[in-house]
Amino acid sequence: MEERFNSKVLEVMAKKKQNTVFLTKDKYQSLIQKVNESKSKIVGKTPLEHNLLKKFDVLKVGDTEKLICPLDEGNQSVRFYAHFEELFGLVQEAHTSIGHGGRTRMLKELQKKYKNITIQIIMIYLNLCEICQKKSQVPKKGLVVKPLLSKEMNSRCQIDLIDMQAQADSDFKFIFVYQDHLTKFVQLRPLKSKRAEEVAHVLLDIFCAFGAPSILQSDNGREFCNRVIEELCSKWKDLKIVHGKP
């Protein structure tokens, strides 16, 4: 399994531009050396070195130097950078420690300690885990749910949020997804947070361009939906909302 995992991670690394998410061991050691050299300079640091020290620091664990995120005054929790050669062991340890939990639990567990283990790496592991694959193949008993059908475009739409905090783009940490049920037409918007005010603002922007749907549904929880509805009503005084089941 480790060989297949490493092979698939290498495929992903080959498609990515140089970044701090996927680090080879050589790149990892090179960064440690550059950080140490930059820290040793009392004066005369270049802008590149200042930028490097904003992203990285070095911590000695026993006899080994580890690449970490710089510690803030208010937050002393150490988060390490992991290099390619240790990825499999770290992900496997986290997965077994939470009883073969899913991607959300794994991401939460790993992000406590590691900066650059992403959902993409976690999914590669989960898709190779035989125990998890057997669990997913067991047929679930229950009621057969008929799919919801819409007859017109923009009559029923759904909103979702994708958490991209592990791979944030500047201040943007979430992706807002708005999909029409009939055509499957999708609109995406970047979000800095998942606050109801920001979500409502994006929704109104879409409504102004395409019109408001008759039915708008979300799987993000009742409390979240209620806050978004309140924000919509405060921004759009003539809005009429009827609560119901999808």
N, C-alpha and C positions, 0 to 999 in steps of 0.2 A: 504493500500500500504506500509506503514511504517513497518508493521510486516513482510510482504513478503520480503521487502528489507533487513531488519535486519537478517532474516533467511538465505537468500542467502549469505550475507556477512559473517555470522558465518560459513557457509559451506566452503567458501574460506579460512577463517582464520584457520579452522581445518586442512586444507591440507598444510598450509604454516609452515615453520620452524619459530621459534621466530625471529622477525625482528622489525624494527621501522616503517614499513608501516602500519601494523595492530596493533593498541594499544587498549587493554581493558582499562576501566577507572581505574582499580586497578593498571595495569602496568604503566599507565600514571602518576598517583599520586606517585607511587614508584619512577619513574624517576625524578620527581620534587624534591622529598625528597633527592635522591642521588646527584642530581646536586647541591642543596643548601648546602649539607654537604661537597661536594668536593670544592665548591667555598669558603667555610668558612675556609678551611685550608690554612694558609699562606705558610707553608712549609710541606714537607713530603707527597705530593700527590703521589699515586701509579700510575703506567703506565695505569691501568684500568681507574682511575679517570681522568687522562690527556686525554685519548681517549674519555671518556664520555663528557668532556667539549668541545671537538672539534666538537661534534655532537649536543649538546643541551645547552640551556641556559633557564633561567626562567625570565619571565616578569610579573610584577604585574599589572593587569588591574582592577582598582577599588579595590575590596576586594578579587579578585580571582587571583591566580597564574596560569600563562599559560606557557606551554612548547613551546619554540621557537628555531629556528636555531640561532646559534651565529651570531652576527652582525659583518660584515667586516668594516674596516675603509673606504673603498671606496663605500660601499653599506649599507645604513641604512634602507632599506626596511625590515620590520618585516614579517617573514613567520612563521606561527604557525604550531604546530603538532595537529592533531585532533584525539580524541579518539572515540571508537566505538559508544558510546551512543549519540554523537552529529553529526555523519556522515550524517544521513538522512536529518536533518534540514539544514545543510550547503549545501549539494548537491542540495536539492530542492530549496533553496533560489537562488543559482547561476543559476539553470535551468530556473526558472521563470523570473529572472531579465534580461535574454538575449532572452526572448520570445520563450522558448522551443527550443533553439538552439541545434545543434548536438554535438557529442563528442569532436570535435576539438575545437569548441568555448568554450565548458564547461571546457575542460582541461586548456585552456589558461586563462580563467576567474579564476578558482580555484587555479591554480599554482601561481597567483600573491600574494596570501595570505596564502596558505597552502602547506606544504612540502610533506605530505604523503597521499593526496587524488589522487589515481591513475586512469588510464584509465579503469582498471578492475572494480573499484567501480562505475565509471560513467556509464559504459555499463550496469551494474546491474540495475541502476536507469532507464536508458533510455528504457530498455526492459520491464520495469514495468509501464512506463508512458502511460496512456491510450490515451492521446491526441496525443502523438508522434506515437503510434502504429496505430492509426486511419489514421494519415497523411501518414504513410508508406504503408498502404493498399489501398490507392486511386490509381486506375490505371492511369498511365501517358500516355497521347496521344502523338503520334509522329510516326516517321518512324520505321519500324521493321528492326532492324540491324541483318544481317546474321552473325553468328559466323565465325571468321577467322580460317581456317583449314590449317594445315601443313601436308605434306606427308612424311617428313623425320625428324628424330631426329636432333636437332641442326640447323634446317633450319630457325626457327623463335624463338627467345627468348625475354623475357621481364625482365627488372630490376625495382625494387621498393626499397624504403627505409622505414623502420619502425622506428618511433621516440620512443626511450626508455629513454628519458632524465629524465622522472619521476621515473624510476626504473633503473638507470645506474648501470653497473657492473664495478666498478673501473673507468677507463678512457673511457670505451666503452659505448657510448650513442645512437648508432644507429645499426640497423641490415640491412645488404645488402641482398636483395632477388633476386636470379637469377633463372628464371623458363623457362623450355623448353615447348613450346606450345603443341607439340604433345603428349609427354609422361607425362607431368606435373611434371617431375623430378625437384626438387628444391635444390638449393645450397644456404647455408647461410654463411655470413661472418660478424664478428663483426667490427664495425667502431667507431673510436673515434670522428669523425665529418662527415659532409656530403660535405666536400670540394671536388671539382672535382678531385684534385690530388690523394686523397685517394681512391675515387671510381674508377678512371682509373687504379690505381695500382691493385686493387682487380679484376677488369675485365680482365686485362692482365694475371693475375695468372690463372683465369678460362680458358681463351682462350688457354693458353699454355698446359693445361691438356686436353681440350675437342675440341679445335679448335674454330674459330670465326664463329658465325652464319651468314647466308645470310641477315637476317633481325633482327635488335635489336631495340626494342621499349621501351618507357618509358612514364609514365604519370606525370613525375615530372616537367614539364614546359620546354618551349623552351630554356630559358636562361641557365638552369641547363644542359640540354642535349648538348647545344652548347659548354659549358665549358668542359664537359666530353670528347666530340669529339676532341676538341683542345688538351686536355691532352693526349688522345690516340694517336693522330697523332704525337705529340712531342716525345712520348716514342717509337712508332712503325713507323719508317720512310716509310716502304713499304705498310702501310695500305691504302687501297682505300675505300672511303666512297661515296655512292650515296644517296642523300637525297630524300625522297619520303614519301607518306602517307601509313600507315599500312593497 
